[in-house]
Amino acid sequence: MDIHNLYFLNLPMPKTKEDKQGDRDRADLHRSLLRTALLIRRFEEKTAEMYALAKIAGFCHLYIGEEAVAVGAIGAAREDDYVITTYRDHGHALARGVEPRRIMAELFGKATGVSKGKGGSMHLFDVSRHFMGGHGIVGGHIALATGLGFAIKYEKRDQVVLCFFGEGAVPTGAFHESLNLAALWRLPVIYICENNRFGMGTPVERSSALYDIAHVAHAYDMPFHHIDGMDIAESYKNMDQIIKGVRASKRPIFVEARTYRYMGHSMSDPSHGHYRTKEEIDAQKKNDPIQRLKQALLDEKQIDEKALQEMENEIDEIIQEAVKFADESPEPPLSSLTEDVYVD
């Protein structure tokens, strides 16, 4: 082949009809991911406001800064795949499509909440969407995720389980027992460690002998991946491939998503407490996942400022309606104290 042919091979080819459709599909996907991330961010900001007004009581853990992990992973899953997570669960529930008004009502402790006002912030459930909680015991739900994986295998179904937890759950016994059984029995569970670097106020280097958390998978002959938990589009892209791999191979995978929470561990913890500086948080905010995706969409002309504003306005209306719904909903009746305690 002569040099002229080689030159022309390197020129960009005109886009086919299929290429253009692919570009449109990708733009639609990215706009959808951005909308979900913005919904989570605005919901959590309003939650903090309602907590300060004493509309919400008890424990409350916000997901601000970490949105890319849940949005990317859950966005790549099928509707019949299972999702189970920790007490920092508002974002996962919203990403799963649970109604914002029912989540807010649950935070308010109202009868119209997703858990009938009995679960509060840490125990959101929506079985109709295969969202299996919201669990307050650190690491305890990892065993439940493994049980879900066993049920899928036993019944010869092709679903997968997305199990989210923080790096603080990795040293627990339930974590190690679960991964051992999942690897031994080849269960379709994706163990997603949302490594936000701090277990409450303790940095990971002071709580774990293993700084690269993903390497814990070596102990169970389990494949592992690292993903950028501050990049929504990359999170989706990687999790899409991981989920397809687990569905096909019927074996578990460990994923470490490196992310960062801007708020304190909970609403009782100041935004930085005594364990990190304001300068550190400000530096992390320069890598904000929502701003990164917004700018990428603007740069690629997949969205414009007017469409962004319309998206923000729509989300604001959803949040305001959720608060109104929660505020006007009834308290659970006294008789409900003894309901749903035991299975009939």
N, C-alpha and C positions, 0 to 999 in steps of 0.2 A: 504493500500500500504506500502511495507516495505522500509526501509531506502535506500537500494541499488537502487530501482526504482526511488526514489526521487533524488538520486545523479545523475543518468543518465539523468533525465529530465533537469538538469541544465547544461549539456554539450552542446556546440554549435553543432547544427545539420549540416550535410553536405549541401552545397548549391545546390538547385535544378536548373534546366535549367532556370526556370522563375526568380529565384533570381539573377542568373548571368546576364541575360538580363536586369534586373532592375538596376544592378550595372553599366552596360555599358551605359544604358540610362541616369542614374544620372551623370556619368562622362561626357557624351556628353553635357548634359545640363549645367553643371558647367563650362566646357570649353567655351561654347557659351556665358554664362554670363560674364566670364572673358574677352573674346574678345570684347564684347560690352563695358564693363567698360573701358578697355584699349583704345578703339577707342575714347571714350568720353574724357578721360584724355589727350591723345595726340592731339586731335582736339583742346581742350581748351588751351593747352600749345602753339600750333601753332597760335591760335587766338590772344593770348597775344603778341606773337612775331610780328604778322602782324599789330596789333594795335599800337605797339611801332614804327613800320616803316611807320605809317600813311596810310597804305593800307585800314584800317578800321576806320571809323569816327563815331561820335555820342555816344550814350549810349551803353555800352557793359558789361554784367554781366556774370562772369564765374562760372562753376559748379564744379570746382575742390574740391574734398573731399566729395561731396554729391552723388557720382555716384550710390551708392548702392540703393538709394531710387527709382530712375527712372528705373534703370536696373532691379531690382527685381519686381517692380510693373508692368511695361509695358511688361516685359518678361513673366509674368503670364497671361496677358490679351489675348483675341482673337484679330485677325486682324480687325474684324468689330466693336470692342468696341471703344468708343470715348476716346480721350486723349485731355485735355485742361490744360494750365498751365500759369505761370506768364512770366515776362520779362526775367527770368533766364532760357531760354528755349532750348539752344543748345543741352544739354544732353538728354532732353526728345525727341527732334526731332530725334536725332541719335538712341536712344533706340527704337524708333518707326519705324526705317528703312528708314527714309528720307535720300536721297543720300547726302553724305558729300560734294561732289562737288557743289551741288545746295545750300546747306546751306552756304558754304564758299562764293559762288558767291553772295548770298544775303547779307552777311556781307560786301562784297566789294561794294555793291550797284549796282550790274550788272543786266542786263536784263534777264540773265539765272538763276537768283536766284529763290528760291521757292515762293517768293512774288513779282517777277518781278523787284527786286531791290528797291521796294518802302517801304518795311517794316523794313529792317535792322535787327539788332541783336534781338530786342525785339518782332518782329512780324513775326515769322516763321509760315507758314501755309502749309499743304499738305492734302487737303480734300480727295484725293485718298487713303490716309492711315488713314483716320479718325483722323488726327491730326489737331485740331481746334484752334491752336495758343497757345502761344505767345501773352500776353496782358500786356500793359504797365501801366494800372490803377490798383493800389493795391486793390485787392478784387473784382474788377469789373467783372472779368470773372467767379466768383463763381455763379453769377446769370445766366450767359450763360450756365454753366454746368447744373444748375437746369432745365433750359429750354430744354436742350438736353435730360435730364432724363424724362421730361414731354412728349416730342415727342415720345420717346421709348415706354412709357406706353400707350399713345394715340393710337399709331399704333400697339400695342400688339406685340412688338418685344422682344427678349430676350437678347439684348445687355446691357452693363453697361457703365457708364461714370466714368473715372478716372480724378478727378479734383485736381491738385496740387497747393499749395499756401504756402507762408511762414507764420510763426506765427504772423508777423506784420499785416496780413490781418484779423486776428480773431476779433479785436475790431471794424471793420467797420460795418456799417449798412447793406450793401449788404450781408455780411456773415450771419448775424443773420436772415434776411428776407428769405434768400435762404434755410437755414437749417430748418426753421420753415415750409416752404411750402413743402420741400422734405419729412419731417417727416409726415406732415398732409396728403399729397397725396401719400405717399409710393412710392417714385421715386427711381430707381436703380442707385443712384449716390454714389460713394466712395469719400468722402472728405478727401484728404491726406494732412495733415499739415507737411511740411518739416521744422521742428523746428531746425534751425541752431543756435539758441540762440540769434542772433543779428538782429534787424530790422534796417538796415543801421548800425549805430554805437551804438544803444541803446540795452542793454541786456534785455531779456524778463522780468526779475524781476523788471525792472524799467518802463515797458510799459504795463504790464498786471497784473490785480489784481489776476488772476488765474495763478499760476505758472505751475500746471499740466494742460496743454492746453486741453488734451483729455476730461477732465471733463466738458468742455463746452457742450458736447453732452447731459449731464443730462437734460439741460434746454429744450430739444426737444424730450425727451424720446427716444433717439437714441442710439443704441449700439456703443461702441467704443473699440479701440484696441491701444496698444503701440507696435511699432516694432523698432528693432535696425537698424537705418539708416546708420550704419557703417559696416554692415555685409551683403554682397550681397546674399549669399546662404540663410540666414535666412529671409532676406527681400522677396526673391522669394517664399520661403516655406510658409510664413505667408500670403503674398498677394494672393497666389494661393488659399488658403482656404477662405480668405475673399471674393475674387471675386466670387468663387463658391457659397458662402453663399448669397451674394447679388443677384446673378443671379437666385437662387432658391427662395429666400424669397421676391424678388421685393420690398426691402425696403432699405433706405440709411444707411450708416455706416460712422463713423468718425474714421480716423486713424491718430495717431500722430507718425511720424517717427523722432526720435531724431538723428540728424546728425550734421555735422560741416563743414563750408566752410573754406578752407585754405587761399583763396584770400580775398581781400577787397570786400566791397559791390559791387563796380563796378570798371572799369579800371581807374576811376578818384580818387579812394580811395586807398591809400597805403595798403599793405597786412595786416597790423595790425592797422594802424592809431593811434589814441590816446585812443582807447577804449579797447584794449587788448594787452597783451605782446607777444613778440616773444617766450618766454618760454611756454606760454599757447598753442600757435600754434604748437610748436615742440612736446609738450606732446600729443596733439591730433593726430599728424601725426604718432605716435607710434601705433595708432589704425587704420591705413589706410585700407580702405575696399579692395583695390586692392591687397595690400601686404598680407592681411589676407587670401584672397581666393587663391592667388598664393601659399602660404605656405601650405594651406590645401590640395591643389591638388598635390603638390610635396610630402607631407607626406603620402598621400593615394595612391601615385603612379598612379594618374589619368593623370599626365602629367610629362614630364621631361624637363630638361633645354634646350635641343635642340629644342623641340616643342615650348617652350616658346619664344625662340629667333626667330623661324620662324614666330610665331604669331606677335611679335613686328615688324619684318621686313615687313611683309605683311601690317600691319597697317601704318607703315611709308610711304610705297609706296602709299597707299590710300590718306594719308594726303598731300603728295607732289603733287600728281595728282590733288587733290582738289584745292590747291593753284594755280597751273599752269592753270587749267581750269578757275578759278575766275579771275586771272590776264589777261588772254587772251580774256575773254568774253567782249562783247560790253556794253557800257553804255546804259541805257534806252533812246530811242529817245525822243526828246522834245514833240512830239505829244502824248506821253503816259501820260503826265501830266493830261489830261482830261479823260483818259480811266479808267474804273472801279470805277468811282466816284459814279455814280448812277446806279441802276439796270434798264435795259431796260424794 
